């Protein structure tokens, strides 16, 4: 499979937020290694591991530019340099208080759990739009197979137009900041309460600020790992 890259918000590697997210998923994308995984006390460890298999592939993050292949003539060095230059021109964005909420994922009532801002600020949408548009020039167009995997028939007209224009349907007006903590599961609300309690035990700060962008890399269909981090405004 082709190498892919993504631009995510990633917490500092030594932060309580990163340690919490990595423990929930059982994977640390900074080291590229598994870590001992937390699980709800009323669930078997193997069951929770299965419930987190999808987000574990990507590592703990919030998507700002979805995975993409590099455009012809663009290499990894150029991508990294572009990220650093871009980040210097952007100010950090304070998201304010967070909450862990179920996000509907299927028609059968299942939802995935994610950490989200309680009240997303306007500068968040501005930053996401700038990232999407800036890095479009560095990504390869989607193949027919990649488009088909997005099930375009199930998308709205606007989402289909964004998929064609930006390689991902959930951008701009469709963007919702979230840091995924599980796959689609039953009883998501109850498990979310346990995750919130665990975050408090970790000492996760009550607010989140986007102060850095992580360049993630995926090779041969494996897990994404952090390749580089660029601080906003520095």
C-alpha positions in Angstrom: 0.0 0.0 0.0 1.1 3.6 -0.7 2.6 5.7 2.1 0.1 8.1 3.6 0.4 11.2 5.7 -2.1 13.1 7.9 -2.0 16.4 9.8 -3.6 16.0 13.2 -3.8 17.9 16.5 -1.7 15.9 18.8 -1.2 16.6 22.5 2.3 16.9 23.9 4.0 13.5 24.4 4.5 14.2 28.1 1.0 15.5 28.8 -1.7 13.8 30.9 -4.0 14.1 27.9 -1.7 12.2 25.7 -1.0 9.5 28.3 -4.8 9.1 28.9 -5.6 8.8 25.2 -2.8 6.4 24.5 -3.8 4.2 27.5 -7.4 4.1 26.4 -6.4 3.0 22.8 -3.5 0.8 24.0 -1.0 2.5 21.6 1.4 5.4 21.7 1.9 7.0 18.3 5.0 8.9 19.4 6.9 5.7 20.2 5.0 3.4 17.7 4.5 0.9 20.5 1.7 -0.7 22.3 1.2 0.4 25.9 -0.8 -1.3 28.7 -4.4 -0.6 27.9 -7.1 0.6 30.3 -10.5 -1.1 30.0 -13.9 -0.7 31.8 -14.0 -2.9 34.8 -17.2 -4.7 33.6 -15.6 -5.5 30.2 -13.0 -8.1 29.4 -9.7 -6.6 28.3 -10.0 -8.4 25.0 -13.4 -7.0 24.4 -12.3 -3.4 24.9 -9.3 -4.0 22.7 -11.6 -5.1 19.9 -13.8 -2.0 20.5 -10.8 0.3 20.1 -9.2 -1.4 17.1 -10.2 1.2 14.6 -9.0 4.3 16.4 -5.8 2.5 17.5 -4.8 2.4 13.8 -4.5 6.2 13.8 -3.3 6.9 17.3 -4.9 9.5 19.7 -5.5 12.6 17.7 -8.0 15.1 16.2 -8.1 15.1 12.4 -7.3 18.5 10.7 -6.2 17.1 7.4 -7.3 13.6 6.7 -4.8 10.9 5.4 -3.5 11.5 2.0 -0.9 10.3 -0.5 1.7 12.9 -1.6 1.3 14.6 -5.0 3.7 13.9 -7.8 6.9 15.8 -7.2 6.3 16.3 -3.5 8.4 14.4 -1.0 8.4 13.9 2.8 11.0 16.6 3.3 9.0 19.2 1.4 5.8 18.2 3.3 7.5 18.6 6.7 9.0 22.0 5.7 5.6 23.2 4.6 4.1 22.1 7.9 6.7 24.0 9.9 6.3 27.1 7.8 2.6 27.0 7.9 2.4 26.5 11.7 4.6 29.6 12.3 1.9 31.7 10.6 -1.0 30.4 12.8 -1.9 31.3 16.4 -2.9 28.7 18.9 -6.6 28.1 19.4 -8.1 27.7 22.9 -11.0 25.2 22.7 -12.1 25.6 26.3 -13.7 22.9 28.4 -13.9 19.4 26.9 -16.5 16.6 27.2 -16.5 12.9 26.3 -19.7 12.3 24.3 -21.2 9.5 22.1 -21.2 10.4 18.4 -23.7 8.5 16.3 -22.0 6.2 13.9 -24.6 3.9 12.5 -28.4 3.5 12.0 -28.6 0.8 14.6 -28.0 3.2 17.4 -24.3 2.5 18.0 -22.0 5.4 18.6 -18.3 6.0 19.0 -16.9 7.9 22.0 -14.8 11.0 21.5 -13.4 13.9 23.4 -14.9 17.1 22.0 -15.0 20.8 22.9 -18.1 21.7 24.9 -18.6 24.8 22.8 -16.3 25.0 19.7 -14.9 28.5 19.2 -15.0 30.3 15.8 -11.2 30.3 15.4 -11.2 26.5 15.3 -13.2 26.4 12.1 -10.9 29.1 10.6 -7.8 27.1 11.5 -9.2 23.9 10.1 -10.2 25.6 6.8 -6.7 27.1 6.4 -5.1 23.7 7.0 -7.4 21.9 4.5 -6.8 24.4 1.8 -3.1 24.9 2.3 -2.2 21.2 2.2 -4.5 20.4 -0.7 -1.7 21.4 -3.1 0.6 18.7 -1.6 -1.8 15.7 -1.8 -2.5 13.4 -4.6 -6.1 13.2 -6.0 -8.1 10.3 -4.7 -8.3 7.2 -6.8 -11.6 5.7 -7.8 -11.1 2.9 -5.2 -10.4 5.5 -2.4 -13.6 7.4 -3.3 -15.6 4.2 -3.3 -14.4 3.3 0.2 -16.1 6.5 1.4 -19.5 5.2 0.3 -20.3 8.4 -1.6 -23.9 7.3 -2.1 -24.4 7.7 1.6 -23.0 11.2 1.7 -24.8 14.5 1.3 -24.3 16.5 -1.9 -22.0 18.9 0.0 -20.0 16.1 1.5 -19.5 14.5 -2.0 -18.3 17.8 -3.3 -15.8 18.1 -0.4 -14.6 14.6 -1.0 -13.9 15.5 -4.6 -12.3 18.9 -3.9 -10.4 18.1 -0.6 -10.1 14.3 -0.4 -12.4 14.1 2.6 -16.1 14.7 3.1 -16.0 16.1 6.7 -14.2 19.4 6.2 -15.2 23.1 6.4 -18.9 23.3 7.3 -18.9 19.5 7.9 -15.9 19.6 10.3 -16.4 18.6 13.9 -13.4 18.5 16.1 -13.2 15.2 18.0 -10.5 13.0 19.5 -11.8 9.4 19.1 -11.6 7.0 22.0 -13.5 4.0 20.7 -15.1 2.4 17.7 -18.9 2.1 17.3 -20.2 0.4 20.5 -23.3 -0.3 22.5 -23.9 1.5 25.8 -21.6 4.3 24.7 -23.0 6.9 27.1 -22.3 4.7 30.2 -18.8 3.9 29.0 -18.2 7.5 28.3 -18.9 8.3 32.0 -16.2 5.8 33.0 -13.8 7.4 30.5 -14.4 10.8 31.9 -13.7 9.5 35.4 -10.5 7.9 34.2 -9.4 11.2 32.5 -9.9 12.9 35.9 -7.8 10.3 37.6 -5.0 11.0 35.1 -5.2 14.7 35.9 -6.2 15.7 32.4 -6.5 19.5 32.3 -10.1 20.8 32.1 -9.5 22.7 28.9 -7.7 22.0 25.6 -5.6 24.3 23.5 -4.5 23.5 19.9 -0.9 24.7 20.2 0.8 22.2 17.8 0.2 20.2 14.7 1.5 16.6 14.3 2.6 15.2 11.0 1.6 11.5 11.1 2.8 8.8 8.7 1.4 5.4 7.7 3.4 2.8 5.8 2.2 -0.5 4.2 -1.3 -0.1 5.8 0.1 -0.2 9.3 -0.5 2.1 12.2 0.1 5.8 11.9 2.9 7.2 14.0 4.1 10.8 14.7 6.8 11.9 12.3 7.1 15.5 13.3 5.5 18.2 15.5 5.3 21.8 14.6 4.3 24.4 17.2 1.8 27.1 16.2 3.1 30.6 16.2 6.7 29.6 16.7 
